[in-house]
Amino acid sequence: MAGAGRIGPNALTRMAEALRAALGPGPAQDLLVAAGLPRLLDEPPTAMVDEDVVRRLHRAVADALDPATAEAVARDAGRRTAAYILAHRIPAPARLVMRALPPAMAAMLLLAAIRRHAWTFAGSGRFRTEPGRPLRLVLDDCPLCRGGGAERPACGYFAATFEGLFAALVSRAATVHEIECAATGASACRFEVRR
């Protein structure tokens, strides 16, 4: 149901930071104004936000920038989100334990944590995994992609967030790539995790 979901503020705040880093303060502010978020850099949200607002900003970035730059900004925002989660949401003892475990066990613990907290990023969508190798993460009814109409996968933000977490806690060689995207007409957004 559109508009029913809420997403953690990192999806806005880290995107604004990535825009400022990539474009500079003036052009970043212009893009935020065009997206209807003129105060985002000065007054970042501190509570859950409506998924429609998040989708509007992520789409504005994709529409305003060339595809390579939009992807780079989205991935930078995802990396920033992963860094925030690692620093503020995963306790230091848990990080130490996960890093000391064999990768398969660390991945199981990380996936359990992602499932428990999926409500913070999936909005009214649903997060799940698919069995097999390589590991596949799936967002059904992805809030960033609802409405479709993209020529390229649109979830670089999520891919980079997952990649940052897996690389920090499971294997430094971990990579995450979106292999199917609802924005391009796929049934769901699917991400492959490889080590």
Phi and psi in degrees as a GROMACS rama.xvg file:
@    title "Ramachandran Plot"
@    xaxis  label "Phi"
@    yaxis  label "Psi"
@TYPE xy
-61.4975  138.578  ALA-2
82.9088  -7.85512  GLY-3
-83.8964  -19.3539  ALA-4
-96.3397  156.896  GLY-5
-127.195  148.704  ARG-6
-130.014  149.199  ILE-7
-59.4473  151.269  GLY-8
-66.6197  -14.9489  PRO-9
-57.4684  -33.0928  ASN-10
-62.9006  -24.4177  ALA-11
-95.0672  -52.5008  LEU-12
-59.6378  -47.653  THR-13
-70.8497  -31.1138  ARG-14
-66.127  -41.0467  MET-15
-63.2688  -41.5569  ALA-16
-62.7265  -43.5794  GLU-17
-65.039  -38.4046  ALA-18
-61.7187  -46.0678  LEU-19
-62.2465  -40.8261  ARG-20
-65.8942  -37.92  ALA-21
-82.5447  -38.2929  ALA-22
-106.726  -20.1895  LEU-23
94.8383  161.599  GLY-24
-61.6248  -43.2619  PRO-25
-64.0922  -57.0378  GLY-26
-62.5132  -34.3193  PRO-27
-63.3919  -44.5061  ALA-28
-62.8908  -40.1718  GLN-29
-59.6965  -42.3458  ASP-30
-67.2146  -39.6941  LEU-31
-64.5688  -38.9111  LEU-32
-62.4754  -44.6618  VAL-33
-62.1035  -29.9405  ALA-34
-84.9261  -0.617533  ALA-35
80.9562  21.9635  GLY-36
-127.476  57.5556  LEU-37
-64.7719  -23.1563  PRO-38
-100.614  5.67255  ARG-39
-59.8395  -42.0858  LEU-40
-68.8712  -34.7557  LEU-41
-86.3374  -32.1433  ASP-42
-132.915  71.3761  GLU-43
-64.4746  145.047  PRO-44
-67.1615  151.625  PRO-45
-118.471  1.31358  THR-46
-131.671  172.037  ALA-47
-55.0977  146.405  MET-48
-123.707  156.726  VAL-49
-63.0594  133.287  ASP-50
-62.1148  -26.3092  GLU-51
-65.3292  -35.0604  ASP-52
-67.6915  -42.4018  VAL-53
-62.4277  -47.1339  VAL-54
-59.4369  -41.5023  ARG-55
-60.2295  -43.3714  ARG-56
-67.7347  -46.5497  LEU-57
-63.3724  -37.2067  HIS-58
-69.4775  -38.0412  ARG-59
-61.5631  -39.1976  ALA-60
-63.7462  -46.963  VAL-61
-63.353  -36.0145  ALA-62
-77.7099  -33.4784  ASP-63
-86.0046  -25.5345  ALA-64
-109.418  157.853  LEU-65
-64.7414  155.386  ASP-66
-54.2591  -42.1434  PRO-67
-66.5304  -41.1351  ALA-68
-69.1238  -42.6297  THR-69
-59.502  -43.3712  ALA-70
-63.9518  -42.3576  GLU-71
-63.6836  -41.3178  ALA-72
-65.9461  -44.9043  VAL-73
-61.4849  -43.1024  ALA-74
-67.7361  -37.885  ARG-75
-62.3698  -43.4053  ASP-76
-60.8936  -39.3072  ALA-77
-65.241  -42.2564  GLY-78
-62.912  -40.3261  ARG-79
-64.5409  -37.4918  ARG-80
-65.9699  -44.6566  THR-81
-59.4498  -43.1588  ALA-82
-62.3984  -40.1242  ALA-83
-63.812  -46.0908  TYR-84
-60.4709  -44.6744  ILE-85
-63.0871  -38.8658  LEU-86
-80.4064  -30.5528  ALA-87
-121.204  -13.9985  HIS-88
-119.016  -19.6742  ARG-89
-110.823  114.693  ILE-90
-58.8435  146.623  PRO-91
-53.8557  -43.2199  ALA-92
-60.5619  -38.4719  PRO-93
-65.6545  -40.1161  ALA-94
-62.3639  -43.1039  ARG-95
-63.6334  -44.2364  LEU-96
-62.4465  -46.942  VAL-97
-62.2326  -40.78  MET-98
-66.3613  -26.0469  ARG-99
-85.5593  -16.5286  ALA-100
-78.2309  158.111  LEU-101
-59.0507  146.796  PRO-102
-52.3883  -39.7525  PRO-103
-63.0922  -40.8698  ALA-104
-70.4845  -41.3139  MET-105
-61.8902  -39.8098  ALA-106
-63.0602  -41.1175  ALA-107
-61.9609  -43.3341  MET-108
-65.1705  -43.0561  LEU-109
-63.284  -44.0081  LEU-110
-61.9138  -39.1677  LEU-111
-60.9221  -42.1278  ALA-112
-66.5941  -41.7479  ALA-113
-62.3285  -43.8053  ILE-114
-59.8471  -44.6503  ARG-115
-63.0022  -31.3229  ARG-116
-109.008  13.1142  HIS-117
-58.8881  -28.3524  ALA-118
-57.8968  -22.4333  TRP-119
-79.6224  -16.3441  THR-120
-128.097  -20.7832  PHE-121
-85.9337  -13.03  ALA-122
56.7365  -129.599  GLY-123
-84.3191  -0.113329  SER-124
-79.237  -175.206  GLY-125
-133.184  137.346  ARG-126
-104.423  139.681  PHE-127
-155.656  171.554  ARG-128
-119.264  156.785  THR-129
-112.253  135.959  GLU-130
-67.9497  159.216  PRO-131
115.113  -179.813  GLY-132
-124.34  134.131  ARG-133
-70.7671  162.931  PRO-134
-61.5375  136.749  LEU-135
-121.599  129.366  ARG-136
-101.744  138.872  LEU-137
-130.312  134.01  VAL-138
-113.493  109.566  LEU-139
-85.656  137.33  ASP-140
54.4098  50.0905  ASP-141
-54.9841  126.559  CYS-142
-65.6457  -24.7386  PRO-143
-77.9136  -20.9593  LEU-144
-107.612  -7.01172  CYS-145
-54.3578  130.875  ARG-146
101.177  -18.4762  GLY-147
57.7473  -152.065  GLY-148
89.2669  11.7071  GLY-149
-98.5182  151.188  ALA-150
-88.6968  -20.8538  GLU-151
-126.072  157.142  ARG-152
-53.4091  142.38  PRO-153
-114.031  10.4928  ALA-154
-112.792  36.5732  CYS-155
-57.8397  -31.927  GLY-156
-59.9184  -50.7667  TYR-157
-66.4458  -42.8231  PHE-158
-57.6451  -45.3998  ALA-159
-70.2958  -34.2866  ALA-160
-63.6511  -49.8516  THR-161
-60.0859  -44.0378  PHE-162
-60.6858  -43.3087  GLU-163
-60.2086  -40.6284  GLY-164
-69.629  -45.6694  LEU-165
-65.3267  -40.6122  PHE-166
-66.5572  -34.8245  ALA-167
-79.9275  -31.3379  ALA-168
-114.534  -17.3443  LEU-169
-116.189  -57.2012  VAL-170
-156.025  128.92  SER-171
-58.9714  -23.7852  ARG-172
-87.2415  2.38768  ALA-173
-64.4518  137.115  ALA-174
-130.18  151.016  THR-175
-132.215  126.846  VAL-176
-128.923  140.023  HIS-177
-79.2253  124.139  GLU-178
-105.342  -19.4831  ILE-179
-144.296  145.053  GLU-180
-137.527  131.332  CYS-181
-62.0336  -27.6756  ALA-182
-64.1343  -24.6022  ALA-183
-99.6616  6.77701  THR-184
106.861  -1.44926  GLY-185
-69.7631  161.798  ALA-186
-70.179  -22.617  SER-187
-161.026  170.402  ALA-188
-93.8192  121.472  CYS-189
-118.848  136.727  ARG-190
-124.278  132.427  PHE-191
-98.5879  131.051  GLU-192
-103.639  120.922  VAL-193
-124.12  149.177  ARG-194
